[in-house]
Amino acid sequence: MIELAPDDARRAALRFAGLLATAPSPAVASKASAWRQSSIVRSMLGSLGAVQLDTISVLARSHELIAYARYGAVRRTAIEHAYWSDAHAFEYWSHAACILPMESWPHFAFRRRHYLRKGERWHGVPRQDLAALLGTIRDSGPITTSDVGGAKRGSEWWDWSDSKIALEWLLDIGEIVVSQRVGWRRTYDLAERVVPDALRHDDVTDDECHAALVAAGAQVMGVGTAGDIADVHRLPKAAVARHAEEAGLVPVSVPGWPAAWATQEALGWLSAGGRDRHRTTLLSPFDPLVWYRERMERIFGMEHRLEAYTPAHKRVHGYFAMPVLHQGRLVARVDPKRDGSTLVARRVTMESTSGRAVAGVAAALHEAATWVGSTTIAVERVVPASAATSLRSALDRG
């Protein structure tokens, strides 16, 4: 049994989530052409295997923040182009609703079969004529819900129309694909038109799907428990132990952790003294580094929750509190918003009040403001209050 120090596990988590020693560096990536930036983001998607989508947009939408956290001020148009052009990726249910590399299409056959066997999902059995809906897409090309009567039956977001239920069901079972999003609306097309023929087969067994996704999940963890690895694509935990050897994973012991595995690549990187070139940045709460809160707390000692759906008077850290990564640690949380040309930090919660941590938060805020086109930064509240003066001074120094 190989024993790894907690710091080694933390460094591996950063490295294999793409937040340590990235190439190209943010300084290079931010100055690259739009075409090159799209290529960089596509490569990132291939490495991560899944980029989570979410409706909340504060600085930017979460799938844009994932690229920003790794490569700095990449054009948002280049990020969108990377995800949605040339049938490079598709949207499906993985960790949650995620953008996935097209080559992983066969690995989700088990989930498509599961939904097909079940016959319905969240909103009941589709009542619309599915064959007619498929015919419309075949004849008219890609559609959005507005092309077939709209997404909602009532005013509440969950009260879907029959057309929306039918489209989502056809998406669940793999008859159609979300080929892109336009103005945040899903665009649906036939799988036979979008997915390459070489990938469009569902004869991969459930066991083969699980094995492939265990290996993919372990790759983005570097070092992880069964829960960590399974959570990447929301697999049964038992699948990790069943396929660990097949995926080339090595059992390791990390003090304070449950049983864990490491990839051969992670162990090789650590034994070679893996280079640390740290990123200072704001992280989306849906970033793969922190999306599994149990792992986040185990590695970084930060207990975190998304409070966007918590009543305002009960929030502790803010509506969309973003952890601040600096020198390989999570040193603070920032709850940001944009107000005209000002980036407002409604609340900054410092986990450490050291000069380095304060400087890291200031640097993260300056870079984020530049990326979203804000010309000024305002800080409303700092916790503890004793850190407010030093943070504002660091911001003034630029």
C-alpha positions as a Markdown table, in Angstrom:
| # | Residue | x | y | z |
|---|---|---|---|---|
| 1 | Met | 0.0 | 0.0 | 0.0 |
| 2 | Ile | 1.4 | 3.4 | -1.1 |
| 3 | Glu | 0.9 | 6.1 | 1.5 |
| 4 | Leu | 0.5 | 9.7 | 0.3 |
| 5 | Ala | 0.7 | 12.8 | 2.5 |
| 6 | Pro | -2.4 | 14.9 | 2.5 |
| 7 | Asp | -0.4 | 17.7 | 0.8 |
| 8 | Asp | 0.5 | 15.3 | -2.0 |
| 9 | Ala | -3.2 | 14.5 | -2.5 |
| 10 | Arg | -4.0 | 18.2 | -2.5 |
| 11 | Arg | -1.3 | 18.9 | -5.1 |
| 12 | Ala | -2.5 | 16.1 | -7.3 |
| 13 | Ala | -6.1 | 17.4 | -7.0 |
| 14 | Leu | -5.0 | 20.7 | -8.3 |
| 15 | Arg | -2.8 | 19.3 | -11.1 |
| 16 | Phe | -5.4 | 16.9 | -12.5 |
| 17 | Ala | -8.2 | 19.5 | -12.3 |
| 18 | Gly | -6.0 | 21.7 | -14.5 |
| 19 | Leu | -5.2 | 24.3 | -11.9 |
| 20 | Leu | -1.5 | 23.7 | -11.5 |
| 21 | Ala | 1.2 | 24.3 | -14.1 |
| 22 | Thr | -1.3 | 24.7 | -17.0 |
| 23 | Ala | 0.1 | 24.9 | -20.5 |
| 24 | Pro | -0.3 | 27.4 | -22.1 |
| 25 | Ser | -0.1 | 29.7 | -19.1 |
| 26 | Pro | -2.9 | 32.2 | -18.5 |
| 27 | Ala | -0.5 | 35.0 | -19.6 |
| 28 | Val | -0.1 | 33.3 | -23.0 |
| 29 | Ala | -3.6 | 32.0 | -23.4 |
| 30 | Ser | -5.2 | 35.4 | -22.7 |
| 31 | Lys | -3.2 | 36.9 | -25.6 |
| 32 | Ala | -3.8 | 34.1 | -28.1 |
| 33 | Ser | -6.0 | 34.4 | -31.2 |
| 34 | Ala | -9.7 | 33.5 | -30.8 |
| 35 | Trp | -9.1 | 30.3 | -32.8 |
| 36 | Arg | -6.2 | 29.3 | -30.5 |
| 37 | Gln | -8.2 | 30.1 | -27.4 |
| 38 | Ser | -11.1 | 27.8 | -28.6 |
| 39 | Ser | -8.5 | 25.1 | -29.2 |
| 40 | Ile | -7.2 | 25.5 | -25.7 |
| 41 | Val | -10.7 | 25.3 | -24.2 |
| 42 | Arg | -11.5 | 22.2 | -26.3 |
| 43 | Ser | -8.4 | 20.5 | -24.9 |
| 44 | Met | -9.5 | 21.5 | -21.4 |
| 45 | Leu | -12.9 | 19.8 | -22.0 |
| 46 | Gly | -11.2 | 16.7 | -23.2 |
| 47 | Ser | -9.0 | 16.6 | -20.0 |
| 48 | Leu | -11.8 | 17.3 | -17.6 |
| 49 | Gly | -14.3 | 15.1 | -19.3 |
| 50 | Ala | -17.3 | 17.1 | -18.1 |
| 51 | Val | -18.0 | 20.8 | -17.6 |
| 52 | Gln | -21.1 | 21.5 | -15.6 |
| 53 | Leu | -23.8 | 23.9 | -16.8 |
| 54 | Asp | -25.9 | 26.1 | -14.6 |
| 55 | Thr | -28.5 | 28.8 | -15.1 |
| 56 | Ile | -26.9 | 31.3 | -12.6 |
| 57 | Ser | -24.8 | 34.0 | -14.2 |
| 58 | Val | -23.0 | 36.4 | -11.9 |
| 59 | Leu | -19.6 | 37.3 | -13.4 |
| 60 | Ala | -20.4 | 34.8 | -16.2 |
| 61 | Arg | -22.0 | 31.4 | -16.5 |
| 62 | Ser | -20.3 | 28.6 | -14.7 |
| 63 | His | -19.1 | 26.8 | -17.9 |
| 64 | Glu | -17.3 | 30.0 | -18.9 |
| 65 | Leu | -15.8 | 30.4 | -15.4 |
| 66 | Ile | -14.3 | 26.9 | -15.6 |
| 67 | Ala | -12.1 | 28.0 | -18.6 |
| 68 | Tyr | -11.4 | 31.4 | -17.0 |
| 69 | Ala | -10.2 | 29.7 | -13.8 |
| 70 | Arg | -7.6 | 27.8 | -15.7 |
| 71 | Tyr | -6.6 | 30.2 | -18.5 |
| 72 | Gly | -7.4 | 33.7 | -17.4 |
| 73 | Ala | -9.0 | 36.3 | -19.7 |
| 74 | Val | -10.0 | 34.0 | -22.5 |
| 75 | Arg | -12.6 | 35.6 | -24.8 |
| 76 | Arg | -16.1 | 34.4 | -23.8 |
| 77 | Thr | -17.0 | 34.1 | -27.4 |
| 78 | Ala | -14.0 | 31.8 | -27.9 |
| 79 | Ile | -15.2 | 29.7 | -24.9 |
| 80 | Glu | -18.7 | 29.3 | -26.4 |
| 81 | His | -17.3 | 28.5 | -29.8 |
| 82 | Ala | -15.1 | 25.8 | -28.3 |
| 83 | Tyr | -18.0 | 24.1 | -26.7 |
| 84 | Trp | -20.7 | 24.4 | -29.3 |
| 85 | Ser | -19.1 | 24.4 | -32.8 |
| 86 | Asp | -18.4 | 21.6 | -35.2 |
| 87 | Ala | -20.2 | 18.9 | -33.2 |
| 88 | His | -17.2 | 18.8 | -30.9 |
| 89 | Ala | -19.3 | 18.3 | -27.8 |
| 90 | Phe | -22.8 | 17.4 | -26.6 |
| 91 | Glu | -24.9 | 18.1 | -23.5 |
| 92 | Tyr | -26.1 | 15.3 | -21.3 |
| 93 | Trp | -26.6 | 14.1 | -17.8 |
| 94 | Ser | -23.2 | 13.4 | -16.2 |
| 95 | His | -22.2 | 15.1 | -12.9 |
| 96 | Ala | -25.3 | 17.1 | -13.6 |
| 97 | Ala | -26.3 | 18.7 | -16.9 |
| 98 | Cys | -22.8 | 18.9 | -18.5 |
| 99 | Ile | -21.0 | 19.6 | -21.7 |
| 100 | Leu | -19.2 | 16.4 | -22.6 |
| 101 | Pro | -16.6 | 15.6 | -25.3 |
| 102 | Met | -18.3 | 13.9 | -28.3 |
| 103 | Glu | -16.0 | 10.9 | -28.0 |
| 104 | Ser | -17.6 | 10.0 | -24.7 |
| 105 | Trp | -21.1 | 9.5 | -26.3 |
| 106 | Pro | -20.9 | 5.7 | -26.2 |
| 107 | His | -20.0 | 5.7 | -22.5 |
| 108 | Phe | -23.5 | 7.1 | -21.6 |
| 109 | Ala | -25.4 | 4.3 | -23.3 |
| 110 | Phe | -26.1 | 2.8 | -19.9 |
| 111 | Arg | -27.9 | 5.9 | -18.8 |
| 112 | Arg | -29.9 | 6.2 | -22.0 |
| 113 | Arg | -31.0 | 2.6 | -21.6 |
| 114 | His | -32.0 | 3.3 | -18.0 |
| 115 | Tyr | -34.3 | 6.1 | -19.0 |
| 116 | Leu | -35.7 | 4.1 | -21.8 |
| 117 | Arg | -36.6 | 1.2 | -19.5 |
| 118 | Lys | -38.1 | 3.5 | -17.0 |
| 119 | Gly | -40.3 | 5.1 | -19.6 |
| 120 | Glu | -40.4 | 8.5 | -18.0 |
| 121 | Arg | -38.3 | 10.8 | -15.9 |
| 122 | Trp | -39.1 | 14.0 | -14.0 |
| 123 | His | -42.2 | 15.2 | -15.7 |
| 124 | Gly | -44.2 | 12.1 | -16.4 |
| 125 | Val | -44.8 | 10.1 | -19.6 |
| 126 | Pro | -44.5 | 12.3 | -22.8 |
| 127 | Arg | -48.0 | 12.9 | -24.2 |
| 128 | Gln | -46.9 | 14.5 | -27.5 |
| 129 | Asp | -46.5 | 12.4 | -30.7 |
| 130 | Leu | -42.8 | 11.6 | -30.5 |
| 131 | Ala | -42.6 | 10.4 | -34.1 |
| 132 | Ala | -44.2 | 13.6 | -35.4 |
| 133 | Leu | -41.8 | 15.7 | -33.3 |
| 134 | Leu | -38.8 | 13.7 | -34.7 |
| 135 | Gly | -40.2 | 14.3 | -38.2 |
| 136 | Thr | -40.4 | 18.0 | -37.6 |
| 137 | Ile | -36.7 | 18.1 | -36.6 |
| 138 | Arg | -35.8 | 15.9 | -39.6 |
| 139 | Asp | -37.6 | 18.1 | -42.0 |
| 140 | Ser | -36.9 | 21.5 | -40.5 |
| 141 | Gly | -33.5 | 21.1 | -38.9 |
| 142 | Pro | -32.4 | 21.9 | -35.4 |
| 143 | Ile | -35.2 | 23.5 | -33.2 |
| 144 | Thr | -35.6 | 25.1 | -29.8 |
| 145 | Thr | -38.7 | 24.8 | -27.7 |
| 146 | Ser | -40.0 | 28.1 | -29.0 |
| 147 | Asp | -40.3 | 26.5 | -32.4 |
| 148 | Val | -42.8 | 24.0 | -31.0 |
| 149 | Gly | -44.9 | 26.1 | -28.7 |
| 150 | Gly | -42.6 | 27.1 | -25.9 |
| 151 | Ala | -41.0 | 25.5 | -22.9 |
| 152 | Lys | -43.5 | 26.2 | -20.2 |
| 153 | Arg | -47.2 | 25.5 | -19.5 |
| 154 | Gly | -47.4 | 28.0 | -16.6 |
| 155 | Ser | -45.3 | 30.7 | -15.1 |
| 156 | Glu | -43.2 | 28.4 | -12.9 |
| 157 | Trp | -40.0 | 27.2 | -14.5 |
| 158 | Trp | -40.7 | 23.5 | -13.6 |
| 159 | Asp | -44.2 | 23.5 | -15.2 |
| 160 | Trp | -43.0 | 22.3 | -18.6 |
| 161 | Ser | -45.1 | 22.2 | -21.7 |
| 162 | Asp | -45.9 | 18.9 | -23.4 |
| 163 | Ser | -43.4 | 19.8 | -26.2 |
| 164 | Lys | -40.6 | 20.4 | -23.7 |
| 165 | Ile | -41.3 | 17.2 | -21.9 |
| 166 | Ala | -41.2 | 15.3 | -25.2 |
| 167 | Leu | -38.0 | 17.0 | -26.3 |
| 168 | Glu | -36.3 | 16.3 | -23.0 |
| 169 | Trp | -37.4 | 12.7 | -23.1 |
| 170 | Leu | -36.0 | 12.2 | -26.6 |
| 171 | Leu | -32.8 | 13.8 | -25.3 |
| 172 | Asp | -32.7 | 11.4 | -22.3 |
| 173 | Ile | -32.9 | 8.3 | -24.5 |
| 174 | Gly | -30.5 | 9.5 | -27.2 |
| 175 | Glu | -32.8 | 10.1 | -30.1 |
| 176 | Ile | -31.9 | 13.8 | -30.2 |
| 177 | Val | -28.9 | 15.8 | -29.0 |
| 178 | Val | -28.4 | 19.3 | -27.7 |
| 179 | Ser | -26.1 | 20.6 | -30.4 |
| 180 | Gln | -25.7 | 24.1 | -29.0 |
| 181 | Arg | -27.2 | 26.7 | -26.8 |
| 182 | Val | -28.4 | 30.0 | -28.2 |
| 183 | Gly | -29.2 | 32.7 | -25.6 |
| 184 | Trp | -29.2 | 29.9 | -23.0 |
| 185 | Arg | -31.9 | 28.0 | -24.9 |
| 186 | Arg | -31.1 | 24.4 | -25.9 |
| 187 | Thr | -31.0 | 23.6 | -29.6 |
| 188 | Tyr | -32.1 | 20.1 | -30.3 |
| 189 | Asp | -31.1 | 18.1 | -33.4 |
| 190 | Leu | -31.2 | 14.4 | -34.4 |
| 191 | Ala | -28.5 | 12.3 | -33.0 |
| 192 | Glu | -28.0 | 10.7 | -36.4 |
| 193 | Arg | -27.0 | 14.1 | -37.8 |
| 194 | Val | -24.8 | 15.2 | -34.9 |
| 195 | Val | -23.0 | 12.2 | -33.5 |
| 196 | Pro | -20.5 | 10.6 | -35.9 |
| 197 | Asp | -21.5 | 7.2 | -37.1 |
| 198 | Ala | -18.4 | 5.6 | -35.5 |
| 199 | Leu | -19.7 | 6.7 | -32.1 |
| 200 | Arg | -23.4 | 6.3 | -32.5 |
| 201 | His | -23.9 | 2.8 | -31.2 |
| 202 | Asp | -25.4 | 1.7 | -28.0 |
| 203 | Asp | -24.0 | -1.9 | -27.9 |
| 204 | Val | -21.6 | -1.0 | -25.1 |
| 205 | Thr | -22.6 | -2.9 | -22.0 |
| 206 | Asp | -23.4 | -1.2 | -18.8 |
| 207 | Asp | -20.3 | -2.7 | -17.3 |
| 208 | Glu | -18.2 | -1.3 | -20.1 |
| 209 | Cys | -19.7 | 2.1 | -19.7 |
| 210 | His | -19.0 | 2.1 | -16.0 |
| 211 | Ala | -15.4 | 1.0 | -16.6 |
| 212 | Ala | -14.7 | 3.8 | -19.0 |
| 213 | Leu | -16.3 | 6.4 | -16.8 |
| 214 | Val | -14.5 | 5.2 | -13.7 |
| 215 | Ala | -11.2 | 5.6 | -15.6 |
| 216 | Ala | -12.3 | 9.1 | -16.8 |
| 217 | Gly | -13.4 | 10.2 | -13.4 |
| 218 | Ala | -10.1 | 9.0 | -11.8 |
| 219 | Gln | -8.1 | 10.9 | -14.4 |
| 220 | Val | -9.6 | 14.2 | -13.3 |
| 221 | Met | -9.3 | 13.4 | -9.6 |
| 222 | Gly | -5.7 | 12.2 | -9.7 |
| 223 | Val | -6.1 | 10.8 | -6.2 |
| 224 | Gly | -9.6 | 10.0 | -5.0 |
| 225 | Thr | -11.9 | 7.9 | -2.8 |
| 226 | Ala | -14.6 | 5.8 | -4.4 |
| 227 | Gly | -17.1 | 8.6 | -3.7 |
| 228 | Asp | -14.8 | 11.2 | -5.3 |
| 229 | Ile | -14.3 | 9.2 | -8.5 |
| 230 | Ala | -17.9 | 8.0 | -8.7 |
| 231 | Asp | -19.3 | 11.5 | -8.3 |
| 232 | Val | -17.6 | 12.9 | -11.4 |
| 233 | His | -20.2 | 11.1 | -13.6 |
| 234 | Arg | -22.6 | 10.1 | -10.9 |
| 235 | Leu | -21.9 | 6.4 | -10.9 |
| 236 | Pro | -22.6 | 3.8 | -8.2 |
| 237 | Lys | -19.7 | 3.8 | -5.7 |
| 238 | Ala | -19.4 | 0.1 | -6.1 |
| 239 | Ala | -18.4 | 0.6 | -9.7 |
| 240 | Val | -15.1 | 2.1 | -8.7 |
| 241 | Ala | -13.9 | -0.9 | -6.7 |
| 242 | Arg | -15.2 | -3.2 | -9.4 |
| 243 | His | -13.3 | -1.5 | -12.2 |
| 244 | Ala | -10.3 | 0.0 | -10.3 |
| 245 | Glu | -7.8 | -2.6 | -11.4 |
| 246 | Glu | -9.2 | -2.6 | -15.0 |
| 247 | Ala | -8.7 | 1.2 | -15.0 |
| 248 | Gly | -5.1 | 0.9 | -13.9 |
| 249 | Leu | -5.8 | 2.5 | -10.5 |
| 250 | Val | -3.4 | 1.9 | -7.6 |
| 251 | Pro | -4.8 | 1.6 | -4.0 |
| 252 | Val | -3.3 | 4.3 | -1.8 |
| 253 | Ser | -3.6 | 5.4 | 1.8 |
| 254 | Val | -4.0 | 9.1 | 2.7 |
| 255 | Pro | -4.1 | 9.9 | 6.5 |
| 256 | Gly | -7.6 | 11.0 | 7.4 |
| 257 | Trp | -9.1 | 9.7 | 4.2 |
| 258 | Pro | -11.3 | 6.6 | 3.5 |
| 259 | Ala | -9.8 | 4.0 | 1.1 |
| 260 | Ala | -8.5 | 5.7 | -2.0 |
| 261 | Trp | -7.0 | 5.1 | -5.4 |
| 262 | Ala | -4.5 | 7.0 | -7.5 |
| 263 | Thr | -3.9 | 7.0 | -11.2 |
| 264 | Gln | -0.5 | 5.8 | -12.5 |
| 265 | Glu | 0.0 | 9.3 | -14.0 |
| 266 | Ala | -0.6 | 11.0 | -10.7 |
| 267 | Leu | 1.8 | 8.8 | -8.9 |
| 268 | Gly | 4.5 | 9.3 | -11.6 |
| 269 | Trp | 3.9 | 13.1 | -11.4 |
| 270 | Leu | 4.3 | 13.1 | -7.6 |
| 271 | Ser | 7.4 | 10.9 | -7.6 |
| 272 | Ala | 9.0 | 13.2 | -10.2 |
| 273 | Gly | 8.5 | 16.1 | -7.8 |
| 274 | Gly | 5.6 | 17.6 | -9.9 |
| 275 | Arg | 6.2 | 21.3 | -10.6 |
| 276 | Asp | 4.0 | 23.8 | -8.8 |
| 277 | Arg | 3.0 | 26.9 | -10.7 |
| 278 | His | 0.0 | 28.0 | -8.8 |
| 279 | Arg | -3.1 | 29.8 | -10.2 |
| 280 | Thr | -4.7 | 32.6 | -8.2 |
| 281 | Thr | -8.4 | 32.8 | -9.2 |
| 282 | Leu | -12.0 | 32.9 | -8.3 |
| 283 | Leu | -13.6 | 29.4 | -8.6 |
| 284 | Ser | -17.2 | 28.6 | -9.7 |
| 285 | Pro | -18.9 | 26.6 | -7.0 |
| 286 | Phe | -19.5 | 24.1 | -9.9 |
| 287 | Asp | -15.8 | 23.8 | -10.7 |
| 288 | Pro | -14.6 | 20.1 | -10.8 |
| 289 | Leu | -12.1 | 20.9 | -8.1 |
| 290 | Val | -14.8 | 21.8 | -5.6 |
| 291 | Trp | -18.1 | 20.4 | -6.9 |
| 292 | Tyr | -18.0 | 17.4 | -4.5 |
| 293 | Arg | -18.3 | 19.2 | -1.2 |
| 294 | Glu | -17.1 | 16.3 | 0.9 |
| 295 | Arg | -13.9 | 16.1 | -1.1 |
| 296 | Met | -13.5 | 19.9 | -1.0 |
| 297 | Glu | -13.7 | 19.9 | 2.8 |
| 298 | Arg | -11.3 | 16.9 | 3.1 |
| 299 | Ile | -8.6 | 18.4 | 0.9 |
| 300 | Phe | -8.9 | 22.1 | 1.6 |
| 301 | Gly | -10.6 | 22.3 | 5.0 |
| 302 | Met | -13.4 | 24.5 | 3.7 |
| 303 | Glu | -17.0 | 23.6 | 4.3 |
| 304 | His | -19.0 | 25.2 | 1.5 |
| 305 | Arg | -22.5 | 25.2 | 0.1 |
| 306 | Leu | -24.2 | 27.1 | -2.7 |
| 307 | Glu | -26.6 | 29.6 | -1.0 |
| 308 | Ala | -28.4 | 30.9 | -4.2 |
| 309 | Tyr | -31.5 | 28.9 | -3.3 |
| 310 | Thr | -31.3 | 29.8 | 0.4 |
| 311 | Pro | -33.6 | 32.7 | 1.6 |
| 312 | Ala | -31.5 | 35.9 | 1.6 |
| 313 | His | -31.8 | 36.4 | 5.4 |
| 314 | Lys | -30.4 | 32.9 | 6.0 |
| 315 | Arg | -27.3 | 33.2 | 3.8 |
| 316 | Val | -23.9 | 33.1 | 5.5 |
| 317 | His | -21.4 | 33.7 | 2.7 |
| 318 | Gly | -23.7 | 35.1 | 0.0 |
| 319 | Tyr | -25.8 | 34.3 | -3.1 |
| 320 | Phe | -22.9 | 32.9 | -5.3 |
| 321 | Ala | -19.9 | 32.7 | -3.0 |
| 322 | Met | -16.9 | 31.8 | -5.0 |
| 323 | Pro | -13.9 | 30.2 | -3.3 |
| 324 | Val | -10.6 | 32.0 | -3.9 |
| 325 | Leu | -7.7 | 29.7 | -4.9 |
| 326 | His | -4.2 | 31.1 | -4.0 |
| 327 | Gln | -0.9 | 29.3 | -3.6 |
| 328 | Gly | -2.7 | 25.9 | -3.8 |
| 329 | Arg | -5.1 | 26.8 | -0.9 |
| 330 | Leu | -8.6 | 28.1 | -0.6 |
| 331 | Val | -8.0 | 31.3 | 1.3 |
| 332 | Ala | -11.3 | 33.2 | 1.1 |
| 333 | Arg | -14.8 | 33.3 | -0.4 |
| 334 | Val | -16.1 | 36.2 | -2.5 |
| 335 | Asp | -19.8 | 36.9 | -3.3 |
| 336 | Pro | -19.6 | 39.0 | -6.4 |
| 337 | Lys | -22.0 | 40.9 | -8.6 |
| 338 | Arg | -21.7 | 43.4 | -11.5 |
| 339 | Asp | -23.2 | 46.8 | -11.1 |
| 340 | Gly | -22.6 | 48.8 | -14.3 |
| 341 | Ser | -18.9 | 49.1 | -14.8 |
| 342 | Thr | -18.2 | 48.1 | -11.1 |
| 343 | Leu | -17.4 | 44.7 | -9.9 |
| 344 | Val | -18.9 | 44.6 | -6.4 |
| 345 | Ala | -17.7 | 42.1 | -3.7 |
| 346 | Arg | -20.8 | 42.0 | -1.6 |
| 347 | Arg | -19.1 | 40.0 | 1.0 |
| 348 | Val | -15.5 | 38.7 | 1.3 |
| 349 | Thr | -15.0 | 36.0 | 3.9 |
| 350 | Met | -11.3 | 35.5 | 4.7 |
| 351 | Glu | -10.3 | 32.0 | 5.7 |
| 352 | Ser | -6.8 | 33.4 | 6.4 |
| 353 | Thr | -5.9 | 37.0 | 7.1 |
| 354 | Ser | -2.2 | 36.6 | 6.3 |
| 355 | Gly | -0.7 | 39.2 | 4.0 |
| 356 | Arg | -0.3 | 36.6 | 1.2 |
| 357 | Ala | -3.9 | 35.6 | 1.4 |
| 358 | Val | -5.1 | 39.2 | 1.3 |
| 359 | Ala | -2.9 | 39.9 | -1.7 |
| 360 | Gly | -4.3 | 36.8 | -3.4 |
| 361 | Val | -7.8 | 37.9 | -3.0 |
| 362 | Ala | -7.0 | 41.4 | -4.3 |
| 363 | Ala | -5.2 | 39.8 | -7.3 |
| 364 | Ala | -8.2 | 37.5 | -8.0 |
| 365 | Leu | -10.6 | 40.4 | -7.9 |
| 366 | His | -8.5 | 42.6 | -10.2 |
| 367 | Glu | -8.2 | 39.8 | -12.8 |
| 368 | Ala | -11.9 | 39.0 | -12.7 |
| 369 | Ala | -12.8 | 42.7 | -13.1 |
| 370 | Thr | -10.6 | 43.0 | -16.1 |
| 371 | Trp | -12.1 | 39.8 | -17.7 |
| 372 | Val | -15.7 | 41.0 | -17.4 |
| 373 | Gly | -14.9 | 44.6 | -18.4 |
| 374 | Ser | -15.3 | 46.3 | -15.0 |
| 375 | Thr | -13.2 | 49.3 | -14.5 |
| 376 | Thr | -13.7 | 49.6 | -10.7 |
| 377 | Ile | -14.0 | 47.3 | -7.7 |
| 378 | Ala | -16.1 | 48.0 | -4.6 |
| 379 | Val | -16.0 | 45.9 | -1.5 |
| 380 | Glu | -19.1 | 46.1 | 0.7 |
| 381 | Arg | -18.3 | 43.8 | 3.6 |
| 382 | Val | -15.2 | 41.9 | 4.8 |
| 383 | Val | -15.3 | 39.2 | 7.4 |
| 384 | Pro | -13.5 | 39.4 | 9.8 |
| 385 | Ala | -13.8 | 43.2 | 9.7 |
| 386 | Ser | -10.1 | 43.5 | 10.9 |
| 387 | Ala | -9.0 | 42.4 | 7.4 |
| 388 | Ala | -11.0 | 45.1 | 5.6 |
| 389 | Thr | -8.4 | 47.8 | 5.7 |
| 390 | Ser | -5.6 | 45.6 | 4.4 |
| 391 | Leu | -7.8 | 44.2 | 1.6 |
| 392 | Arg | -8.9 | 47.6 | 0.4 |
| 393 | Ser | -5.2 | 48.8 | 0.5 |
| 394 | Ala | -4.2 | 45.8 | -1.6 |
| 395 | Leu | -6.9 | 46.6 | -4.1 |
| 396 | Asp | -5.8 | 50.2 | -4.3 |
| 397 | Arg | -2.2 | 49.2 | -5.0 |
| 398 | Gly | -3.5 | 47.1 | -7.9 |
